[in-house]
Amino acid sequence: MVYFRGEFGLDVEPGQETWFSDPGQRDTNGERMHTADGTPWGRPSWRVGEQTGVYFGGTKKVPLLMEIIAEPEFDPVLVQKAAWAQEGDGERFPWVTRMRVLNVVDLASAPTLEHLGIATTSIQRAARIRTDPEIHARLIQALAGVV
């Protein structure tokens, strides 16, 4: 899920490579948590080749279909250097996943969660959910303008 600020996210074209970032895990004192081998905790579970619809928080719409093209990496410096980054975003969203745009539509034309058959409550409980092939097919059709 990405929070829609009005200026971010829809200025991409099919075939373009971009990235999204995810938060890491912190303890109750706000300190970054690490796994037993010292890796920062909270690495996204994306897999290369996986397709994902990108939900824009606050809109209840999914205007992007992306393909994961690289394993997630911990890169707070890249995030902080992004044009849209606000102070502290590199530390807040340090996990970077590189993706390729498969399809994009303007927000007004984007399918809603309801249209795709996804309960809004499932998105409220988790930023990422796994969908079934039927939902994935509806997303592909909706983004292609076939409804």
C-alpha positions as CSV (number, residue, x, y, z in Angstrom):
1,M,0.0,0.0,0.0
2,V,1.2,3.5,-0.7
3,Y,-0.3,6.7,0.7
4,F,-1.5,8.9,-2.1
5,R,-0.4,12.5,-1.7
6,G,-1.8,13.6,-5.1
7,E,1.6,14.0,-6.8
8,F,3.2,10.5,-6.4
9,G,2.9,7.3,-8.2
10,L,1.0,7.8,-11.4
11,D,3.7,9.4,-13.4
12,V,5.0,6.0,-14.5
13,E,4.6,4.1,-17.7
14,P,4.5,0.4,-18.5
15,G,8.0,-1.1,-18.8
16,Q,9.4,1.6,-16.5
17,E,11.4,0.4,-13.5
18,T,10.9,2.0,-10.1
19,W,10.9,1.1,-6.5
20,F,8.8,1.2,-3.4
21,S,9.9,1.2,0.2
22,D,8.6,-0.6,3.3
23,P,9.1,0.1,7.0
24,G,11.4,-2.0,9.1
25,Q,10.6,-3.3,12.6
26,R,11.4,-1.3,15.7
27,D,11.0,-2.3,19.4
28,T,8.9,-0.5,21.9
29,N,11.7,2.0,22.5
30,G,11.9,2.9,18.8
31,E,15.2,1.1,18.3
32,R,15.6,-0.8,15.0
33,M,15.3,-4.6,15.5
34,H,17.7,-7.1,13.9
35,T,17.6,-10.8,13.2
36,A,20.1,-13.2,14.8
37,D,22.6,-12.7,11.9
38,G,22.5,-8.9,12.3
39,T,20.2,-8.2,9.4
40,P,17.7,-5.4,10.0
41,W,14.3,-7.0,10.7
42,G,11.3,-6.4,8.6
43,R,12.5,-7.5,5.1
44,P,9.5,-7.7,2.8
45,S,8.5,-11.2,1.6
46,W,8.3,-10.2,-2.0
47,R,9.7,-12.7,-4.5
48,V,11.3,-11.9,-7.9
49,G,8.7,-12.5,-10.7
50,E,5.8,-11.9,-8.4
51,Q,3.1,-9.5,-9.6
52,T,1.5,-7.1,-7.3
53,G,-1.3,-4.5,-7.5
54,V,-0.4,-1.3,-5.7
55,Y,-3.2,0.0,-3.5
56,F,-3.3,3.8,-2.8
57,G,-4.3,4.3,0.8
58,G,-7.2,6.6,1.4
59,T,-8.5,6.1,-2.2
60,K,-9.6,2.5,-2.0
61,K,-8.2,2.1,-5.5
62,V,-5.5,0.0,-7.2
63,P,-4.1,1.9,-10.2
64,L,-0.9,0.0,-10.7
65,L,0.2,-3.6,-11.6
66,M,3.9,-4.2,-10.9
67,E,6.3,-7.1,-11.2
68,I,9.0,-7.6,-8.6
69,I,12.4,-7.5,-10.4
70,A,14.9,-7.8,-7.5
71,E,15.1,-9.1,-3.9
72,P,14.2,-6.4,-1.3
73,E,17.3,-4.6,0.0
74,F,17.9,-2.4,3.1
75,D,18.7,1.0,1.7
76,P,17.6,4.0,3.9
77,V,20.1,6.3,2.0
78,L,18.3,5.7,-1.4
79,V,14.9,6.4,0.2
80,Q,16.0,9.6,1.9
81,K,17.5,10.9,-1.4
82,A,14.1,10.5,-3.2
83,A,12.5,13.7,-4.4
84,W,9.3,13.0,-2.4
85,A,11.1,12.0,0.8
86,Q,10.4,13.9,4.0
87,E,12.8,14.1,6.9
88,G,13.3,10.7,8.4
89,D,11.7,8.7,5.6
90,G,14.9,6.8,5.0
91,E,14.9,5.4,8.5
92,R,11.1,5.0,8.5
93,F,10.9,3.1,5.2
94,P,14.3,1.6,4.7
95,W,13.4,-1.6,2.8
96,V,13.5,-1.0,-1.0
97,T,11.9,-3.4,-3.5
98,R,12.6,-2.7,-7.2
99,M,9.7,-3.2,-9.5
100,R,8.7,-2.9,-13.2
101,V,5.4,-1.3,-14.2
102,L,3.2,-3.7,-16.0
103,N,0.2,-1.5,-16.3
104,V,-1.1,1.8,-14.9
105,V,-4.3,3.8,-15.2
106,D,-5.3,7.2,-13.9
107,L,-6.8,7.2,-10.4
108,A,-10.3,8.0,-11.6
109,S,-10.3,4.9,-13.8
110,A,-8.6,2.6,-11.3
111,P,-10.6,-0.4,-9.9
112,T,-11.7,-0.2,-6.3
113,L,-11.0,-2.8,-3.7
114,E,-14.7,-3.6,-3.8
115,H,-14.7,-4.1,-7.6
116,L,-11.7,-6.5,-7.2
117,G,-13.5,-8.5,-4.5
118,I,-11.1,-7.4,-1.7
119,A,-12.6,-6.5,1.7
120,T,-11.4,-3.1,2.9
121,T,-10.9,-4.6,6.3
122,S,-8.3,-7.0,5.0
123,I,-6.2,-4.0,3.9
124,Q,-6.7,-2.3,7.2
125,R,-5.2,-5.4,9.0
126,A,-2.1,-5.8,6.8
127,A,-0.3,-3.6,4.2
128,R,0.2,-6.6,2.0
129,I,-2.3,-9.4,1.3
130,R,-2.1,-12.4,-1.0
131,T,-4.9,-12.7,-3.4
132,D,-6.3,-15.6,-5.4
133,P,-6.1,-16.0,-9.2
134,E,-9.7,-14.7,-9.6
135,I,-8.9,-11.4,-8.0
136,H,-5.6,-11.1,-10.0
137,A,-7.5,-11.7,-13.2
138,R,-10.1,-9.0,-12.3
139,L,-7.2,-6.6,-11.7
140,I,-5.5,-7.3,-15.0
141,Q,-8.9,-6.9,-16.8
142,A,-9.7,-3.7,-15.0
143,L,-6.3,-2.1,-15.7
144,A,-6.6,-3.1,-19.4
145,G,-10.0,-1.3,-19.6
146,V,-11.9,-4.6,-19.9
147,V,-14.7,-4.6,-17.3
